[in-house]
Amino acid sequence: ATEPGFLSYSAVVLVVVLVLIFYYEPRYGKTHMIVYVGICSLMGSLTVMSVKAVAIAIKLTFSGMNQFKYFHAWIFIIVVTICSILQINYLNKALDNFNTAVISPVYYVMFTTFTILASMIMFKDWASQSGLQIATQLCGFVTILSGTFLLHKTKDMGNSGSLRGSATTHSPRETPVFINSGSGRSTNSNL
């Protein structure tokens, strides 16, 4: 956690999150879900890394090497707490302003992406793996991304306007995905 690569990643994440919170969220938060999801996903990557560090500290403490006498363990506990609170706050804001069916897959993909990136930097996960193992992991990740995209794109297939109480149907181009044009939780005007 104290290596330059991870410290650089953490600094970039914190700067981006602060810009999102103080500049973009007041201006675009209620109309662009990517602001809230970005905050949650970036903070989530730091949360996962900190939780893993705390878990390692607990494991070492139970094996006889008390890690909680060092300030690093307490810093990670504070980071977990702050990041978790921020994630919960901004995820709730996203769910209040946008449809859950849109927020969940986008959050899942962004959270997974940033967590994998942070894990690669902090734990150097791929340093000891063969090219085949790395390619297999990348294929799995692309499969997850593709599946999430397809689920989102096909969620309304087969639903006609008459089944949903509306006489008109809208093309997918008229349904905003990353912006909220109206009030309430739904981004689809015919829901």
Salt bridges, closest charged atoms under 4 A:
GLU3 OE1 - LYS124 NZ 2.39
GLU25 OE2 - LYS93 NZ 3.66
ASP156 OD2 - LYS155 NZ 3.38
GLU174 OE1 - HIS170 ND1 3.09
